[in-house]
Amino acid sequence: MTYALHRQETIDGVTTKFDVEWWEVRQRRDKELKRTDFWALSDMTLSTARRDYRQFLRDLPSSYSSANEAADAWSAYNIPE
């Protein structure tokens, strides 16, 4: 399970997009960083894809001008297993 933030949902074939706030992005991002902390343990080899994903998460607030843009980028990101 990931904590990626999706700004849309589809119910009965109707897709609705909604706005998010920075606090929501940061809250979900912090949970996702905690969930993936074990990837970076000293006894594990951190793959480039995992390292890049964690860097992407840390950079979210500084890389996007709006919370909606950050959420859209995150939902489009290919999250490594």
Contact map, one row per residue, 1 for C-alpha under 8 A:
111000000000000000000000000000000000000000000000000000000000000000000000000000000
111100000000000000000000000000010000000000000000000000000000000000000000000000000
111110000000000000000000000110110000000000000000000000000000000000000000000000000
011111000000000000000000000110010000000000000000000000000000000000000010011000000
001111100000000000000000100100000000000000000000000000000000000000000011011000000
000111111000000000000000000000000000000000000000000000000000000000000011011000000
000011111000000011110000000000000000000000000000000000000000000000010011000000000
000001111100001111000000000000000000000000000000000000000000000000000000000000000
000001111110001110000000000000000000000000000000000000000000000000000000000000000
000000011111111100000000000000000000000000000000000000000000000000000000000000000
000000001111111000000000000000000000000000000000000000000000000000000000000000000
000000000111110000000000000000000000000000000000000000000000000000000000000000000
000000000111111000000000000000000000000000000000000000000000000000000000000000000
000000000111111100000000000000000000000000000000000000000000000000000000000000000
000000011110111110000000000000000000000000000000000000000000000000000000000000000
000000011100011111000000000000000000000000000000000000000000000000000000000000000
000000111000001111100000000000000000000000000000000000000000000000000000000000000
000000110000000111110000000000000000000000000000000000000000000000000000000000000
000000100000000011111000000000000000000000000000000000000000000000010000000000000
000000100000000001111101100000000000000000000000000000000000000000110010000000000
000000000000000000111111100000000000000000000000000000000000000000110000000000000
000000000000000000011111110000000000000000000000000000000000100001100000000000000
000000000000000000001111111000000000000000000000000000000000000000000000000000000
000000000000000000011111111100000000000000000000000000000000000000000000000000000
000010000000000000011111111110000000000000000000000000000000000000100110000000000
000000000000000000000111111111000000000000000000000000000000100000000000000000000
000000000000000000000011111111100000000000000000000000000000000000000000000000000
001110000000000000000001111111110000000000000000000000000000000000000000000000000
001100000000000000000000111111111000000000000000000000001100000000000000000000000
000000000000000000000000011111111100000000000000000000000000000000000000000000000
001000000000000000000000001111111110000000000000000000000000000000000000000000000
011100000000000000000000000111111111000000000000000000000000000000000000000000000
000000000000000000000000000011111111100000000000000001001000000000000000000000000
000000000000000000000000000001111111100000000000000000000000000000000000000000000
000000000000000000000000000000111111110000000000000000000000000000000000000000000
000000000000000000000000000000011111111100000000000001000000000000000000000000000
000000000000000000000000000000001111111110000000000000000000000000000000000000000
000000000000000000000000000000000011111110000000000000000000000000000000000000000
000000000000000000000000000000000001111110011100010000000000000000000000000000000
000000000000000000000000000000000001111111011100000000000000000000000000000000000
000000000000000000000000000000000000111111111000000000000000000000000000000000000
000000000000000000000000000000000000000111111000000000000000000000000000000000000
000000000000000000000000000000000000000011111000000000000000000000000000000000000
000000000000000000000000000000000000001111111100000000000000000000000000000000000
000000000000000000000000000000000000001111111110000000000000000000000000000000000
000000000000000000000000000000000000001100011111011000000000000000000000000000000
000000000000000000000000000000000000000000001111111000000000000000000000000000000
000000000000000000000000000000000000000000000111111100000000000000000000000000000
000000000000000000000000000000000000000000000011111110000000000000000000000000010
000000000000000000000000000000000000001000000111111111000000000000000000000000010
000000000000000000000000000000000000000000000111111111100000000000000000000000000
000000000000000000000000000000000000000000000001111111110000000000000000000000000
000000000000000000000000000000000000000000000000111111111000000000000000000000110
000000000000000000000000000000001001000000000000011111111100000000000000000000000
000000000000000000000000000000000000000000000000001111111110000000000000000000000
000000000000000000000000000000000000000000000000000111111111000000000000000000000
000000000000000000000000000010001000000000000000000011111111000000000000000000000
000000000000000000000000000010000000000000000000000001111111100000000000000000000
000000000000000000000000000000000000000000000000000000111111111000000000000000000
000000000000000000000000000000000000000000000000000000011111111100000100000000000
000000000000000000000100010000000000000000000000000000000111111110100100000000000
000000000000000000000000000000000000000000000000000000000011111110000000000000000
000000000000000000000000000000000000000000000000000000000011111110000100000000000
000000000000000000000000000000000000000000000000000000000001111111101100000000000
000000000000000000000000000000000000000000000000000000000000111111101100000000000
000000000000000000000100000000000000000000000000000000000000000111111100000000000
000000000000000000011100100000000000000000000000000000000000100111111110000000000
000000100000000000111000000000000000000000000000000000000000000001111111000000000
000000000000000000000000000000000000000000000000000000000000000111111111100000000
000000000000000000000000100000000000000000000000000000000001101111111111110000000
000111100000000000010000100000000000000000000000000000000000000000111111111000000
000011100000000000000000000000000000000000000000000000000000000000011111111100000
000000000000000000000000000000000000000000000000000000000000000000001111111110000
000111000000000000000000000000000000000000000000000000000000000000000111111110000
000111000000000000000000000000000000000000000000000000000000000000000011111110000
000000000000000000000000000000000000000000000000000000000000000000000001111111000
000000000000000000000000000000000000000000000000000000000000000000000000111111100
000000000000000000000000000000000000000000000000000000000000000000000000000111110
000000000000000000000000000000000000000000000000000010000000000000000000000011111
000000000000000000000000000000000000000000000000110010000000000000000000000001111
000000000000000000000000000000000000000000000000000000000000000000000000000000111
